[in-house]
C-alpha cells in the first residue's frame, strides 16, 4: 500500500499522522497537565497571601500592644492613680497648694473604661507652669487631657490668686 506512494505523499502522511498523534496526546495528557499546573500556581499564590496575612496579623497585634501601652491599656486601680497624682504633685513643688480634688469620674465606652481625675491647684504662674510641664512629661500613670488657668480676687485681702485646673485621664480595656 505504501509502496505506490511518492516521497512527497509519504511526507504529508507522516506530518498528518504526527498532528493527529499530537492532538490525541494533548487531549489525553497535556491538557490535564496544563490545567493542573495552572491550579498549582493559583494555590501557591493563595498560600503566599496566607503567609503574608499571618505576618500582618502579628504586626497588628504588636501595634495594638504598643497603643495599649501609650494610652494606658493596662489596668490600674483608679484610687491608686489618684493617690499617685497627689504624691507626684506634692513632691514636685512644695509652694503649690492643692485646693480641691474631685472623686474619680468613670466613663464607659465601647472598648474602654475612662477614669478622669480633676485637681485644682493654687500658686504662682511660674510654679504652676513648671508643675504642669513636669506632670505632662514625667507622670506616666495618667495623661493630661485638659488644663485651665483662672484667677479669683479675694476681696478681704484685695489680691488676685491664680488657679490651675488639671484633668487627667487613664484608660482600661472594658471587660
C-alpha positions in Angstrom: 0.0 0.0 0.0 2.7 2.4 0.9 4.9 1.2 -2.0 2.9 3.1 -4.6 3.1 6.5 -2.8 5.7 9.1 -3.6 8.1 10.5 -1.1 6.1 13.7 -1.1 2.8 12.0 -0.2 4.6 9.8 2.4 6.0 13.0 4.0 2.5 14.6 4.1 1.0 11.4 5.6 3.8 11.4 8.3 3.0 15.1 9.1 -0.8 14.4 9.3 0.0 11.3 11.5 2.2 13.5 13.7 -0.5 16.2 14.0 -3.2 13.5 14.8 -0.9 11.9 17.4 -0.1 15.3 18.9 -3.8 16.2 19.2 -4.7 12.9 20.8 -1.8 13.1 23.3 -2.7 16.8 24.1 -6.3 15.8 24.7 -5.4 12.8 26.9 -2.4 14.1 28.9 -1.1 17.6 28.2 -4.5 19.2 28.6 -4.9 17.8 32.1 -1.2 18.6 33.0 -1.5 22.2 31.9 -4.8 22.6 33.9 -3.1 21.1 37.0 -0.1 23.4 36.6 -2.4 26.5 36.4 -4.3 25.3 39.5 -1.0 24.7 41.3 0.2 28.3 40.5 -3.1 29.6 41.8 -2.9 27.6 45.1 0.7 28.8 45.6 -0.3 32.4 45.2 -3.1 31.9 47.8 -0.7 30.2 50.1 1.8 33.1 49.8 -1.1 35.6 50.6 -2.0 33.5 53.6 1.6 33.7 54.9 1.5 37.5 54.4 -1.8 37.6 56.3 -0.2 35.8 59.3 2.7 38.2 59.2 0.3 41.2 59.0 -1.7 39.7 61.9 1.4 39.5 64.1 2.4 43.1 63.2 -1.2 44.3 64.0 -1.1 42.5 67.4 2.2 44.2 68.2 0.8 47.6 67.2 -2.2 47.0 69.5 0.1 46.2 72.4 2.1 49.4 71.7 -1.0 51.5 71.5 -2.3 50.0 74.7 0.9 51.0 76.4 0.6 54.5 75.1 -3.0 55.1 76.1 -2.8 53.2 79.3 -4.4 49.9 78.3 -3.0 48.3 81.5 -5.4 48.2 84.4 -4.6 50.3 87.4 -6.8 50.9 90.4 -8.2 54.5 89.9 -7.9 55.3 93.6 -4.2 54.4 93.5 -3.8 56.6 90.4 -5.4 59.5 92.3 -3.0 58.9 95.2 -0.1 58.8 92.8 -1.1 62.1 91.3 -1.3 63.7 94.7 2.0 62.3 95.7 3.6 63.4 92.4 2.3 67.0 92.8 3.3 67.3 96.5 6.8 66.0 95.8 7.3 68.2 92.7 6.7 71.6 94.2 6.0 72.5 97.8 4.9 76.1 97.1 1.8 74.9 95.2 -1.4 74.4 97.3 -3.9 71.7 96.3 -7.3 73.4 96.6 -9.5 70.6 95.7 -9.6 67.1 94.1 -12.8 65.6 92.9 -13.8 62.0 93.0 -12.8 59.8 90.1 -15.2 60.0 87.3 -15.7 56.8 85.4 -17.0 56.8 81.8 -17.7 53.6 79.8 -17.0 53.5 76.1 -17.5 50.5 73.8 -14.0 49.1 74.3 -12.5 51.2 77.2 -13.3 52.4 80.6 -12.1 56.0 81.1 -11.1 57.2 84.5 -10.9 61.0 84.9 -9.3 62.9 87.8 -9.8 66.6 88.3 -7.4 68.6 90.5 -7.4 72.3 91.3 -4.2 73.9 92.3 -3.2 77.4 93.6 0.2 79.1 93.2 2.3 81.4 91.1 2.3 81.3 87.4 5.9 80.1 87.1 5.3 77.3 89.7 2.0 76.2 88.1 3.5 76.1 84.6 6.5 74.2 85.8 4.3 71.6 87.6 2.1 71.3 84.5 5.1 70.6 82.3 6.6 68.1 84.8 3.2 66.3 85.0 2.8 66.0 81.3 6.4 64.9 80.8 7.1 62.6 83.8 3.7 61.3 85.1 3.2 58.0 83.2 0.1 56.6 85.0 -2.3 59.1 83.6 -2.4 61.7 80.7 -3.2 65.4 80.9 -6.2 66.0 78.7 -7.3 69.5 79.8 -5.9 72.4 81.7 -7.4 75.8 82.6 -5.8 78.8 84.3 -8.1 81.2 86.0 -7.9 83.8 88.8 -10.1 84.9 91.6 -10.0 88.0 93.6 -10.0 87.8 97.3 -11.9 91.0 98.4 -10.7 90.8 102.0 -7.0 91.0 101.1 -7.6 92.7 97.7 -5.3 90.2 96.0 -5.9 88.0 92.9 -5.0 84.4 93.2 -4.1 82.2 90.3 -5.5 78.7 90.0 -4.9 75.8 87.7 -7.5 73.1 87.0 -6.0 69.9 85.5 -8.0 67.0 84.2 -6.1 63.7 83.9 -7.4 60.5 82.3 -6.3 56.9 82.2 -7.9 54.1 80.2 -8.6 50.5 80.8 -9.9 47.8 78.4 -13.6 47.1 79.1 -14.2 43.5 80.1 
